[in-house]
Amino acid sequence: MKVNLDNVISMLELVNIADALAYFNKKTKRFSHISKYSDMTDDEKAKMLENCIELPTKKDIDEEHGMVEDFIKGIKDVELYNQLQATLNEQEAFRRFKTTCINLGIFGDWYGFREKKYKEIAIEWCNKNNIKFA
């Protein structure tokens, strides 16, 4: 049985948005997650996580910093580059970055770049953990 790569990507996005921890159970071939606000006991967590492998964390994904910086580095237009780079020095930088992408008409470019990065992270995680994917 192969894992659907889109399911891995969806869990990575959940981890990033919800600030949760996600896991894949190699025995049941199912994904699960635990919110950082979970009231599960340690015993409940341990039972749930038997046979599980943790997916990359929000820190590992680093969408709001590393991914954005990589995207900006790839911008060839100096004016666009400067406008996007300036958003990184503002409060709520990630929100400002996305708004600037929308205003400049390049949000689709950002979204495509972001999706490619999530796919790369998912493939790397699968390969690292010897999980076949489709």
A tleap script that builds the chain and sets N, CA, C and O, in Angstrom:
source leaprc.protein.ff14SB
mol = sequence {
  NMET LYS VAL ASN LEU ASP ASN VAL ILE SER
  MET LEU GLU LEU VAL ASN ILE ALA ASP ALA
  LEU ALA TYR PHE ASN LYS LYS THR LYS ARG
  PHE SER HIE ILE SER LYS TYR SER ASP MET
  THR ASP ASP GLU LYS ALA LYS MET LEU GLU
  ASN CYS ILE GLU LEU PRO THR LYS LYS ASP
  ILE ASP GLU GLU HIE GLY MET VAL GLU ASP
  PHE ILE LYS GLY ILE LYS ASP VAL GLU LEU
  TYR ASN GLN LEU GLN ALA THR LEU ASN GLU
  GLN GLU ALA PHE ARG ARG PHE LYS THR THR
  CYS ILE ASN LEU GLY ILE PHE GLY ASP TRP
  TYR GLY PHE ARG GLU LYS LYS TYR LYS GLU
  ILE ALA ILE GLU TRP CYS ASN LYS ASN ASN
  ILE LYS PHE CALA
}
set mol.1.N position { 0.837 -1.187 0.000 }
set mol.1.CA position { 0.000 0.000 0.000 }
set mol.1.C position { 0.880 1.250 0.000 }
set mol.1.O position { 1.882 1.326 0.711 }
set mol.2.N position { 0.490 2.200 -0.795 }
set mol.2.CA position { 1.216 3.462 -0.862 }
set mol.2.C position { 0.401 4.555 -0.183 }
set mol.2.O position { -0.829 4.521 -0.161 }
set mol.3.N position { 1.124 5.522 0.369 }
set mol.3.CA position { 0.487 6.686 0.985 }
set mol.3.C position { 0.233 7.715 -0.112 }
set mol.3.O position { 1.081 7.935 -0.976 }
set mol.4.N position { -0.914 8.329 -0.069 }
set mol.4.CA position { -1.235 9.398 -1.015 }
set mol.4.C position { -0.451 10.639 -0.610 }
set mol.4.O position { -0.611 11.147 0.500 }
set mol.5.N position { 0.391 11.122 -1.505 }
set mol.5.CA position { 1.242 12.274 -1.195 }
set mol.5.C position { 0.410 13.510 -0.849 }
set mol.5.O position { 0.830 14.328 -0.030 }
set mol.6.N position { -0.756 13.650 -1.459 }
set mol.6.CA position { -1.629 14.784 -1.137 }
set mol.6.C position { -2.074 14.743 0.326 }
set mol.6.O position { -2.268 15.790 0.943 }
set mol.7.N position { -2.236 13.538 0.885 }
set mol.7.CA position { -2.598 13.431 2.303 }
set mol.7.C position { -1.449 13.882 3.199 }
set mol.7.O position { -1.666 14.516 4.231 }
set mol.8.N position { -0.236 13.551 2.798 }
set mol.8.CA position { 0.939 14.003 3.565 }
set mol.8.C position { 1.000 15.526 3.527 }
set mol.8.O position { 1.217 16.171 4.553 }
set mol.9.N position { 0.809 16.097 2.341 }
set mol.9.CA position { 0.855 17.557 2.187 }
set mol.9.C position { -0.238 18.220 3.015 }
set mol.9.O position { 0.001 19.246 3.651 }
set mol.10.N position { -1.436 17.638 3.011 }
set mol.10.CA position { -2.536 18.192 3.815 }
set mol.10.C position { -2.195 18.195 5.294 }
set mol.10.O position { -2.520 19.149 6.002 }
set mol.11.N position { -1.546 17.146 5.768 }
set mol.11.CA position { -1.152 17.100 7.180 }
set mol.11.C position { -0.076 18.145 7.471 }
set mol.11.O position { -0.083 18.757 8.539 }
set mol.12.N position { 0.841 18.352 6.541 }
set mol.12.CA position { 1.873 19.375 6.728 }
set mol.12.C position { 1.249 20.762 6.809 }
set mol.12.O position { 1.657 21.589 7.625 }
set mol.13.N position { 0.263 21.008 5.962 }
set mol.13.CA position { -0.420 22.305 5.993 }
set mol.13.C position { -1.180 22.477 7.306 }
set mol.13.O position { -1.202 23.569 7.874 }
set mol.14.N position { -1.800 21.402 7.786 }
set mol.14.CA position { -2.506 21.451 9.073 }
set mol.14.C position { -1.534 21.780 10.200 }
set mol.14.O position { -1.817 22.618 11.056 }
set mol.15.N position { -0.395 21.115 10.186 }
set mol.15.CA position { 0.636 21.362 11.206 }
set mol.15.C position { 1.016 22.835 11.204 }
set mol.15.O position { 1.160 23.451 12.260 }
set mol.16.N position { 1.174 23.386 10.026 }
set mol.16.CA position { 1.600 24.775 9.911 }
set mol.16.C position { 0.513 25.746 10.349 }
set mol.16.O position { 0.799 26.714 11.054 }
set mol.17.N position { -0.723 25.503 9.942 }
set mol.17.CA position { -1.824 26.414 10.257 }
set mol.17.C position { -2.254 26.293 11.710 }
set mol.17.O position { -2.416 27.297 12.404 }
set mol.18.N position { -2.436 25.069 12.164 }
set mol.18.CA position { -3.008 24.836 13.496 }
set mol.18.C position { -1.962 24.730 14.595 }
set mol.18.O position { -2.304 24.605 15.771 }
set mol.19.N position { -0.690 24.780 14.217 }
set mol.19.CA position { 0.374 24.621 15.198 }
set mol.19.C position { 0.162 23.337 15.998 }
set mol.19.O position { 0.207 23.326 17.228 }
set mol.20.N position { -0.069 22.259 15.252 }
set mol.20.CA position { -0.301 20.945 15.854 }
set mol.20.C position { 0.897 20.056 15.545 }
set mol.20.O position { 1.821 20.455 14.837 }
set mol.21.N position { 0.862 18.863 16.082 }
set mol.21.CA position { 1.848 17.839 15.745 }
set mol.21.C position { 1.102 16.751 14.988 }
set mol.21.O position { 0.007 16.358 15.391 }
set mol.22.N position { 1.681 16.261 13.896 }
set mol.22.CA position { 1.020 15.246 13.086 }
set mol.22.C position { 1.868 13.984 13.057 }
set mol.22.O position { 3.093 14.024 13.167 }
set mol.23.N position { 1.170 12.862 12.906 }
set mol.23.CA position { 1.825 11.554 12.952 }
set mol.23.C position { 1.246 10.637 11.885 }
set mol.23.O position { 0.103 10.793 11.454 }
set mol.24.N position { 2.068 9.674 11.469 }
set mol.24.CA position { 1.624 8.627 10.559 }
set mol.24.C position { 1.856 7.297 11.245 }
set mol.24.O position { 2.962 7.008 11.701 }
set mol.25.N position { 0.812 6.488 11.319 }
set mol.25.CA position { 0.906 5.170 11.937 }
set mol.25.C position { 1.257 4.170 10.847 }
set mol.25.O position { 0.448 3.912 9.956 }
set mol.26.N position { 2.452 3.609 10.911 }
set mol.26.CA position { 2.904 2.673 9.881 }
set mol.26.C position { 2.095 1.374 9.888 }
set mol.26.O position { 2.005 0.694 8.866 }
set mol.27.N position { 1.521 1.039 11.008 }
set mol.27.CA position { 0.750 -0.206 11.096 }
set mol.27.C position { -0.641 -0.037 10.479 }
set mol.27.O position { -1.081 -0.874 9.691 }
set mol.28.N position { -1.322 1.039 10.839 }
set mol.28.CA position { -2.693 1.257 10.350 }
set mol.28.C position { -2.731 2.065 9.061 }
set mol.28.O position { -3.765 2.126 8.395 }
set mol.29.N position { -1.598 2.692 8.701 }
set mol.29.CA position { -1.498 3.560 7.512 }
set mol.29.C position { -2.423 4.772 7.605 }
set mol.29.O position { -2.939 5.250 6.595 }
set mol.30.N position { -2.624 5.261 8.830 }
set mol.30.CA position { -3.496 6.419 9.056 }
set mol.30.C position { -2.698 7.574 9.638 }
set mol.30.O position { -1.701 7.393 10.336 }
set mol.31.N position { -3.178 8.763 9.321 }
set mol.31.CA position { -2.596 9.983 9.873 }
set mol.31.C position { -3.418 10.423 11.076 }
set mol.31.O position { -4.620 10.169 11.147 }
set mol.32.N position { -2.762 11.080 12.011 }
set mol.32.CA position { -3.455 11.676 13.155 }
set mol.32.C position { -2.694 12.939 13.547 }
set mol.32.O position { -1.564 13.172 13.118 }
set mol.33.N position { -3.344 13.734 14.366 }
set mol.33.CA position { -2.674 14.943 14.839 }
set mol.33.C position { -3.112 15.231 16.271 }
set mol.33.O position { -4.158 14.781 16.739 }
set mol.34.N position { -2.272 15.994 16.933 }
set mol.34.CA position { -2.552 16.422 18.302 }
set mol.34.C position { -2.341 17.926 18.355 }
set mol.34.O position { -1.264 18.422 18.027 }
set mol.35.N position { -3.353 18.632 18.762 }
set mol.35.CA position { -3.255 20.077 18.915 }
set mol.35.C position { -2.350 20.389 20.094 }
set mol.35.O position { -2.272 19.621 21.053 }
set mol.36.N position { -1.671 21.517 20.015 }
set mol.36.CA position { -0.840 21.911 21.156 }
set mol.36.C position { -1.716 22.242 22.366 }
set mol.36.O position { -1.218 22.357 23.486 }
set mol.37.N position { -3.022 22.395 22.133 }
set mol.37.CA position { -3.964 22.688 23.215 }
set mol.37.C position { -4.690 21.439 23.709 }
set mol.37.O position { -5.648 21.540 24.476 }
set mol.38.N position { -4.246 20.285 23.281 }
set mol.38.CA position { -4.896 19.025 23.633 }
set mol.38.C position { -4.866 18.802 25.143 }
set mol.38.O position { -3.897 19.138 25.823 }
set mol.39.N position { -5.954 18.227 25.644 }
set mol.39.CA position { -5.994 17.896 27.071 }
set mol.39.C position { -5.808 16.392 27.293 }
set mol.39.O position { -6.175 15.861 28.342 }
set mol.40.N position { -5.237 15.714 26.296 }
set mol.40.CA position { -4.965 14.285 26.438 }
set mol.40.C position { -3.908 14.064 27.515 }
set mol.40.O position { -2.989 14.866 27.679 }
set mol.41.N position { -4.058 12.976 28.233 }
set mol.41.CA position { -3.042 12.621 29.221 }
set mol.41.C position { -1.840 12.028 28.494 }
set mol.41.O position { -1.931 11.663 27.321 }
set mol.42.N position { -0.728 11.937 29.188 }
set mol.42.CA position { 0.476 11.352 28.594 }
set mol.42.C position { 0.232 9.905 28.190 }
set mol.42.O position { 0.723 9.462 27.151 }
set mol.43.N position { -0.523 9.163 28.999 }
set mol.43.CA position { -0.834 7.768 28.666 }
set mol.43.C position { -1.685 7.675 27.405 }
set mol.43.O position { -1.458 6.806 26.564 }
set mol.44.N position { -2.661 8.568 27.272 }
set mol.44.CA position { -3.512 8.585 26.077 }
set mol.44.C position { -2.685 8.907 24.839 }
set mol.44.O position { -2.861 8.293 23.787 }
set mol.45.N position { -1.790 9.867 24.971 }
set mol.45.CA position { -0.924 10.225 23.843 }
set mol.45.C position { -0.024 9.059 23.460 }
set mol.45.O position { 0.141 8.750 22.279 }
set mol.46.N position { 0.560 8.413 24.472 }
set mol.46.CA position { 1.459 7.292 24.211 }
set mol.46.C position { 0.735 6.168 23.481 }
set mol.46.O position { 1.275 5.577 22.546 }
set mol.47.N position { -0.496 5.875 23.912 }
set mol.47.CA position { -1.276 4.811 23.259 }
set mol.47.C position { -1.603 5.203 21.820 }
set mol.47.O position { -1.496 4.385 20.906 }
set mol.48.N position { -1.998 6.443 21.629 }
set mol.48.CA position { -2.343 6.921 20.293 }
set mol.48.C position { -1.127 6.878 19.359 }
set mol.48.O position { -1.265 6.626 18.162 }
set mol.49.N position { 0.046 7.122 19.909 }
set mol.49.CA position { 1.241 7.263 19.088 }
set mol.49.C position { 2.048 5.980 18.909 }
set mol.49.O position { 3.143 6.008 18.346 }
set mol.50.N position { 1.510 4.851 19.387 }
set mol.50.CA position { 2.183 3.572 19.157 }
set mol.50.C position { 2.322 3.364 17.655 }
set mol.50.O position { 1.374 3.598 16.905 }
set mol.51.N position { 3.473 2.935 17.220 }
set mol.51.CA position { 3.755 2.661 15.805 }
set mol.51.C position { 3.711 3.913 14.923 }
set mol.51.O position { 3.570 3.801 13.705 }
set mol.52.N position { 3.828 5.097 15.519 }
set mol.52.CA position { 3.713 6.335 14.751 }
set mol.52.C position { 5.070 6.982 14.485 }
set mol.52.O position { 6.024 6.842 15.250 }
set mol.53.N position { 5.106 7.691 13.369 }
set mol.53.CA position { 6.260 8.486 12.980 }
set mol.53.C position { 5.775 9.932 12.904 }
set mol.53.O position { 4.738 10.212 12.302 }
set mol.54.N position { 6.515 10.836 13.508 }
set mol.54.CA position { 6.117 12.245 13.484 }
set mol.54.C position { 6.433 12.873 12.129 }
set mol.54.O position { 7.489 12.624 11.547 }
set mol.55.N position { 5.517 13.678 11.643 }
set mol.55.CA position { 5.748 14.464 10.434 }
set mol.55.C position { 6.528 15.714 10.816 }
set mol.55.O position { 6.621 16.055 11.995 }
set mol.56.N position { 7.091 16.397 9.821 }
set mol.56.CA position { 7.803 17.633 10.143 }
set mol.56.C position { 6.910 18.610 10.912 }
set mol.56.O position { 5.698 18.663 10.703 }
set mol.57.N position { 7.528 19.370 11.792 }
set mol.57.CA position { 6.804 20.333 12.621 }
set mol.57.C position { 6.713 21.679 11.916 }
set mol.57.O position { 7.318 21.882 10.863 }
set mol.58.N position { 5.963 22.586 12.498 }
set mol.58.CA position { 5.844 23.945 11.948 }
set mol.58.C position { 7.228 24.579 11.816 }
set mol.58.O position { 7.511 25.261 10.830 }
set mol.59.N position { 8.069 24.357 12.788 }
set mol.59.CA position { 9.429 24.902 12.756 }
set mol.59.C position { 10.221 24.311 11.584 }
set mol.59.O position { 10.983 25.020 10.927 }
set mol.60.N position { 10.040 23.021 11.326 }
set mol.60.CA position { 10.725 22.365 10.213 }
set mol.60.C position { 10.260 22.924 8.869 }
set mol.60.O position { 11.063 23.104 7.953 }
set mol.61.N position { 8.965 23.197 8.758 }
set mol.61.CA position { 8.381 23.687 7.507 }
set mol.61.C position { 8.804 25.126 7.248 }
set mol.61.O position { 9.197 25.464 6.131 }
set mol.62.N position { 8.728 25.968 8.257 }
set mol.62.CA position { 9.212 27.352 8.218 }
set mol.62.C position { 8.648 28.159 7.049 }
set mol.62.O position { 9.384 28.872 6.367 }
set mol.63.N position { 7.328 28.042 6.821 }
set mol.63.CA position { 6.679 28.758 5.712 }
set mol.63.C position { 6.804 30.264 5.871 }
set mol.63.O position { 7.025 30.977 4.893 }
set mol.64.N position { 6.664 30.747 7.089 }
set mol.64.CA position { 6.604 32.191 7.295 }
set mol.64.C position { 7.956 32.886 7.183 }
set mol.64.O position { 8.007 34.114 7.105 }
set mol.65.N position { 9.040 32.137 7.173 }
set mol.65.CA position { 10.353 32.777 7.091 }
set mol.65.C position { 11.179 32.178 5.951 }
set mol.65.O position { 11.378 32.817 4.918 }
set mol.66.N position { 11.649 30.973 6.141 }
set mol.66.CA position { 12.530 30.358 5.155 }
set mol.66.C position { 11.909 30.230 3.781 }
set mol.66.O position { 12.547 30.542 2.776 }
set mol.67.N position { 10.652 29.765 3.730 }
set mol.67.CA position { 9.989 29.587 2.448 }
set mol.67.C position { 9.790 30.936 1.748 }
set mol.67.O position { 10.013 31.058 0.543 }
set mol.68.N position { 9.372 31.940 2.512 }
set mol.68.CA position { 9.166 33.280 1.953 }
set mol.68.C position { 10.489 33.851 1.445 }
set mol.68.O position { 10.549 34.410 0.350 }
set mol.69.N position { 11.531 33.710 2.232 }
set mol.69.CA position { 12.835 34.230 1.823 }
set mol.69.C position { 13.328 33.549 0.552 }
set mol.69.O position { 13.899 34.202 -0.321 }
set mol.70.N position { 13.110 32.230 0.445 }
set mol.70.CA position { 13.504 31.511 -0.769 }
set mol.70.C position { 12.718 32.010 -1.976 }
set mol.70.O position { 13.272 32.156 -3.065 }
set mol.71.N position { 11.431 32.271 -1.783 }
set mol.71.CA position { 10.599 32.789 -2.871 }
set mol.71.C position { 11.110 34.148 -3.336 }
set mol.71.O position { 11.261 34.393 -4.533 }
set mol.72.N position { 11.372 35.021 -2.377 }
set mol.72.CA position { 11.829 36.375 -2.715 }
set mol.72.C position { 13.176 36.327 -3.443 }
set mol.72.O position { 13.397 37.091 -4.383 }
set mol.73.N position { 14.073 35.439 -3.018 }
set mol.73.CA position { 15.384 35.323 -3.673 }
set mol.73.C position { 15.249 34.991 -5.155 }
set mol.73.O position { 16.120 35.334 -5.955 }
set mol.74.N position { 14.155 34.324 -5.519 }
set mol.74.CA position { 13.954 33.938 -6.911 }
set mol.74.C position { 13.321 35.012 -7.777 }
set mol.74.O position { 13.158 34.812 -8.981 }
set mol.75.N position { 12.961 36.149 -7.189 }
set mol.75.CA position { 12.335 37.242 -7.943 }
set mol.75.C position { 13.409 37.988 -8.734 }
set mol.75.O position { 14.371 38.496 -8.157 }
set mol.76.N position { 13.243 38.048 -10.033 }
set mol.76.CA position { 14.238 38.701 -10.908 }
set mol.76.C position { 13.996 40.205 -11.041 }
set mol.76.O position { 14.949 40.970 -11.192 }
set mol.77.N position { 12.746 40.634 -10.987 }
set mol.77.CA position { 12.398 42.056 -11.120 }
set mol.77.C position { 12.840 42.786 -9.844 }
set mol.77.O position { 12.349 42.487 -8.755 }
set mol.78.N position { 13.757 43.731 -9.981 }
set mol.78.CA position { 14.344 44.431 -8.833 }
set mol.78.C position { 13.284 45.166 -8.017 }
set mol.78.O position { 13.323 45.138 -6.787 }
set mol.79.N position { 12.343 45.819 -8.685 }
set mol.79.CA position { 11.295 46.558 -7.972 }
set mol.79.C position { 10.410 45.620 -7.149 }
set mol.79.O position { 10.118 45.894 -5.985 }
set mol.80.N position { 9.988 44.519 -7.759 }
set mol.80.CA position { 9.186 43.532 -7.021 }
set mol.80.C position { 9.983 42.957 -5.849 }
set mol.80.O position { 9.477 42.832 -4.735 }
set mol.81.N position { 11.233 42.612 -6.127 }
set mol.81.CA position { 12.115 42.072 -5.093 }
set mol.81.C position { 12.189 43.028 -3.905 }
set mol.81.O position { 12.024 42.610 -2.759 }
set mol.82.N position { 12.435 44.298 -4.172 }
set mol.82.CA position { 12.574 45.292 -3.106 }
set mol.82.C position { 11.277 45.458 -2.317 }
set mol.82.O position { 11.304 45.580 -1.093 }
set mol.83.N position { 10.151 45.463 -3.011 }
set mol.83.CA position { 8.863 45.612 -2.318 }
set mol.83.C position { 8.591 44.416 -1.416 }
set mol.83.O position { 8.138 44.582 -0.283 }
set mol.84.N position { 8.862 43.221 -1.909 }
set mol.84.CA position { 8.643 42.022 -1.095 }
set mol.84.C position { 9.630 41.945 0.059 }
set mol.84.O position { 9.268 41.584 1.179 }
set mol.85.N position { 10.872 42.286 -0.223 }
set mol.85.CA position { 11.902 42.256 0.830 }
set mol.85.C position { 11.544 43.221 1.958 }
set mol.85.O position { 11.787 42.927 3.128 }
set mol.86.N position { 10.976 44.354 1.616 }
set mol.86.CA position { 10.602 45.364 2.618 }
set mol.86.C position { 9.530 44.826 3.569 }
set mol.86.O position { 9.480 45.231 4.730 }
set mol.87.N position { 8.681 43.927 3.098 }
set mol.87.CA position { 7.625 43.395 3.973 }
set mol.87.C position { 8.198 42.573 5.121 }
set mol.87.O position { 7.566 42.444 6.169 }
set mol.88.N position { 9.382 42.021 4.930 }
set mol.88.CA position { 9.985 41.169 5.957 }
set mol.88.C position { 10.423 41.953 7.180 }
set mol.88.O position { 10.641 41.373 8.243 }
set mol.89.N position { 10.554 43.259 7.041 }
set mol.89.CA position { 10.994 44.104 8.146 }
set mol.89.C position { 9.833 44.753 8.883 }
set mol.89.O position { 10.044 45.535 9.810 }
set mol.90.N position { 8.619 44.436 8.481 }
set mol.90.CA position { 7.435 45.042 9.085 }
set mol.90.C position { 6.829 44.107 10.126 }
set mol.90.O position { 7.116 42.910 10.152 }
set mol.91.N position { 5.977 44.685 10.992 }
set mol.91.CA position { 5.210 43.861 11.913 }
set mol.91.C position { 4.250 43.022 11.101 }
set mol.91.O position { 3.793 43.443 10.039 }
set mol.92.N position { 3.940 41.832 11.598 }
set mol.92.CA position { 3.063 40.905 10.884 }
set mol.92.C position { 3.580 40.689 9.462 }
set mol.92.O position { 2.833 40.803 8.489 }
set mol.93.N position { 4.855 40.380 9.364 }
set mol.93.CA position { 5.550 40.289 8.078 }
set mol.93.C position { 4.878 39.311 7.119 }
set mol.93.O position { 4.736 39.616 5.935 }
set mol.94.N position { 4.465 38.147 7.605 }
set mol.94.CA position { 3.896 37.146 6.700 }
set mol.94.C position { 2.584 37.636 6.100 }
set mol.94.O position { 2.340 37.457 4.907 }
set mol.95.N position { 1.747 38.247 6.913 }
set mol.95.CA position { 0.477 38.781 6.416 }
set mol.95.C position { 0.754 39.892 5.403 }
set mol.95.O position { 0.109 39.954 4.356 }
set mol.96.N position { 1.694 40.753 5.708 }
set mol.96.CA position { 2.045 41.851 4.794 }
set mol.96.C position { 2.638 41.307 3.488 }
set mol.96.O position { 2.365 41.825 2.405 }
set mol.97.N position { 3.447 40.263 3.612 }
set mol.97.CA position { 4.017 39.632 2.422 }
set mol.97.C position { 2.901 39.122 1.511 }
set mol.97.O position { 2.908 39.391 0.309 }
set mol.98.N position { 1.950 38.393 2.075 }
set mol.98.CA position { 0.857 37.854 1.258 }
set mol.98.C position { 0.026 38.973 0.635 }
set mol.98.O position { -0.338 38.894 -0.538 }
set mol.99.N position { -0.274 40.009 1.407 }
set mol.99.CA position { -1.035 41.145 0.879 }
set mol.99.C position { -0.279 41.824 -0.259 }
set mol.99.O position { -0.876 42.196 -1.269 }
set mol.100.N position { 1.014 41.981 -0.100 }
set mol.100.CA position { 1.828 42.588 -1.146 }
set mol.100.C position { 1.828 41.718 -2.400 }
set mol.100.O position { 1.752 42.243 -3.511 }
set mol.101.N position { 1.911 40.403 -2.239 }
set mol.101.CA position { 1.846 39.499 -3.395 }
set mol.101.C position { 0.519 39.671 -4.135 }
set mol.101.O position { 0.486 39.698 -5.366 }
set mol.102.N position { -0.569 39.786 -3.381 }
set mol.102.CA position { -1.884 39.994 -3.999 }
set mol.102.C position { -1.896 41.313 -4.756 }
set mol.102.O position { -2.309 41.364 -5.914 }
set mol.103.N position { -1.448 42.369 -4.112 }
set mol.103.CA position { -1.447 43.703 -4.733 }
set mol.103.C position { -0.562 43.780 -5.971 }
set mol.103.O position { -0.852 44.533 -6.901 }
set mol.104.N position { 0.516 43.002 -5.981 }
set mol.104.CA position { 1.439 43.018 -7.121 }
set mol.104.C position { 1.032 42.018 -8.210 }
set mol.104.O position { 1.664 41.946 -9.264 }
set mol.105.N position { -0.019 41.257 -7.946 }
set mol.105.CA position { -0.501 40.287 -8.930 }
set mol.105.C position { 0.353 39.039 -9.036 }
set mol.105.O position { 0.344 38.372 -10.071 }
set mol.106.N position { 1.097 38.708 -7.974 }
set mol.106.CA position { 1.963 37.523 -8.021 }
set mol.106.C position { 1.602 36.491 -6.945 }
set mol.106.O position { 2.401 35.615 -6.615 }
set mol.107.N position { 0.385 36.613 -6.408 }
set mol.107.CA position { -0.004 35.660 -5.365 }
set mol.107.C position { -0.026 34.234 -5.916 }
set mol.107.O position { 0.333 33.290 -5.212 }
set mol.108.N position { -0.443 34.077 -7.163 }
set mol.108.CA position { -0.435 32.752 -7.794 }
set mol.108.C position { 0.965 32.175 -7.870 }
set mol.108.O position { 1.163 30.973 -7.688 }
set mol.109.N position { 1.939 33.040 -8.139 }
set mol.109.CA position { 3.338 32.595 -8.169 }
set mol.109.C position { 3.776 32.117 -6.787 }
set mol.109.O position { 4.417 31.074 -6.655 }
set mol.110.N position { 3.421 32.893 -5.754 }
set mol.110.CA position { 3.753 32.504 -4.386 }
set mol.110.C position { 3.086 31.176 -4.047 }
set mol.110.O position { 3.723 30.276 -3.500 }
set mol.111.N position { 1.812 31.060 -4.371 }
set mol.111.CA position { 1.067 29.847 -4.021 }
set mol.111.C position { 1.676 28.625 -4.731 }
set mol.111.O position { 1.802 27.556 -4.132 }
set mol.112.N position { 2.050 28.787 -6.005 }
set mol.112.CA position { 2.681 27.683 -6.726 }
set mol.112.C position { 4.017 27.301 -6.120 }
set mol.112.O position { 4.334 26.117 -6.002 }
set mol.113.N position { 4.803 28.298 -5.737 }
set mol.113.CA position { 6.094 28.057 -5.091 }
set mol.113.C position { 5.894 27.320 -3.771 }
set mol.113.O position { 6.599 26.358 -3.465 }
set mol.114.N position { 4.922 27.788 -2.998 }
set mol.114.CA position { 4.606 27.201 -1.699 }
set mol.114.C position { 4.192 25.741 -1.855 }
set mol.114.O position { 4.651 24.886 -1.098 }
set mol.115.N position { 3.338 25.449 -2.818 }
set mol.115.CA position { 2.886 24.074 -3.058 }
set mol.115.C position { 4.055 23.176 -3.447 }
set mol.115.O position { 4.141 22.033 -2.998 }
set mol.116.N position { 4.950 23.691 -4.278 }
set mol.116.CA position { 6.134 22.928 -4.678 }
set mol.116.C position { 6.992 22.598 -3.458 }
set mol.116.O position { 7.484 21.477 -3.321 }
set mol.117.N position { 7.168 23.576 -2.576 }
set mol.117.CA position { 7.974 23.357 -1.368 }
set mol.117.C position { 7.332 22.315 -0.446 }
set mol.117.O position { 8.020 21.448 0.093 }
set mol.118.N position { 5.999 22.407 -0.268 }
set mol.118.CA position { 5.312 21.413 0.558 }
set mol.118.C position { 5.486 20.019 -0.036 }
set mol.118.O position { 5.693 19.053 0.698 }
set mol.119.N position { 5.403 19.912 -1.348 }
set mol.119.CA position { 5.572 18.613 -2.005 }
set mol.119.C position { 6.984 18.086 -1.773 }
set mol.119.O position { 7.165 16.900 -1.498 }
set mol.120.N position { 7.986 18.961 -1.883 }
set mol.120.CA position { 9.371 18.553 -1.639 }
set mol.120.C position { 9.549 18.053 -0.204 }
set mol.120.O position { 10.213 17.042 0.026 }
set mol.121.N position { 8.958 18.758 0.753 }
set mol.121.CA position { 9.057 18.358 2.163 }
set mol.121.C position { 8.390 17.004 2.367 }
set mol.121.O position { 8.919 16.148 3.076 }
set mol.122.N position { 7.213 16.808 1.739 }
set mol.122.CA position { 6.476 15.548 1.874 }
set mol.122.C position { 7.271 14.382 1.281 }
set mol.122.O position { 7.369 13.321 1.896 }
set mol.123.N position { 7.833 14.577 0.099 }
set mol.123.CA position { 8.624 13.519 -0.540 }
set mol.123.C position { 9.856 13.188 0.291 }
set mol.123.O position { 10.187 12.018 0.480 }
set mol.124.N position { 10.529 14.214 0.784 }
set mol.124.CA position { 11.716 14.002 1.618 }
set mol.124.C position { 11.359 13.204 2.872 }
set mol.124.O position { 12.090 12.293 3.262 }
set mol.125.N position { 10.224 13.551 3.507 }
set mol.125.CA position { 9.794 12.839 4.711 }
set mol.125.C position { 9.478 11.381 4.384 }
set mol.125.O position { 9.881 10.482 5.122 }
set mol.126.N position { 8.771 11.142 3.297 }
set mol.126.CA position { 8.444 9.765 2.902 }
set mol.126.C position { 9.719 8.965 2.648 }
set mol.126.O position { 9.861 7.848 3.146 }
set mol.127.N position { 10.638 9.529 1.883 }
set mol.127.CA position { 11.885 8.828 1.581 }
set mol.127.C position { 12.694 8.548 2.842 }
set mol.127.O position { 13.238 7.456 3.006 }
set mol.128.N position { 12.771 9.526 3.723 }
set mol.128.CA position { 13.532 9.374 4.971 }
set mol.128.C position { 12.969 8.243 5.830 }
set mol.128.O position { 13.710 7.557 6.534 }
set mol.129.N position { 11.649 8.056 5.763 }
set mol.129.CA position { 10.988 7.055 6.610 }
set mol.129.C position { 10.604 5.781 5.844 }
set mol.129.O position { 9.818 4.967 6.329 }
set mol.130.N position { 11.168 5.623 4.646 }
set mol.130.CA position { 10.894 4.432 3.817 }
set mol.130.C position { 9.404 4.189 3.607 }
set mol.130.O position { 8.920 3.063 3.720 }
set mol.131.N position { 8.695 5.261 3.302 }
set mol.131.CA position { 7.255 5.169 3.051 }
set mol.131.C position { 7.034 5.388 1.558 }
set mol.131.O position { 7.432 6.410 0.999 }
set mol.132.N position { 6.396 4.413 0.930 }
set mol.132.CA position { 6.099 4.535 -0.502 }
set mol.132.C position { 4.913 5.480 -0.667 }
set mol.132.O position { 4.000 5.520 0.159 }
set mol.133.N position { 4.956 6.235 -1.753 }
set mol.133.CA position { 3.883 7.205 -1.974 }
set mol.133.C position { 3.472 7.231 -3.437 }
set mol.133.O position { 4.202 6.798 -4.328 }
set mol.134.N position { 2.285 7.751 -3.642 }
set mol.134.CA position { 1.767 7.881 -5.021 }
set mol.134.C position { 1.194 9.271 -5.180 }
set mol.134.O position { 0.699 9.616 -6.254 }
savepdb mol mol.pdb
quit
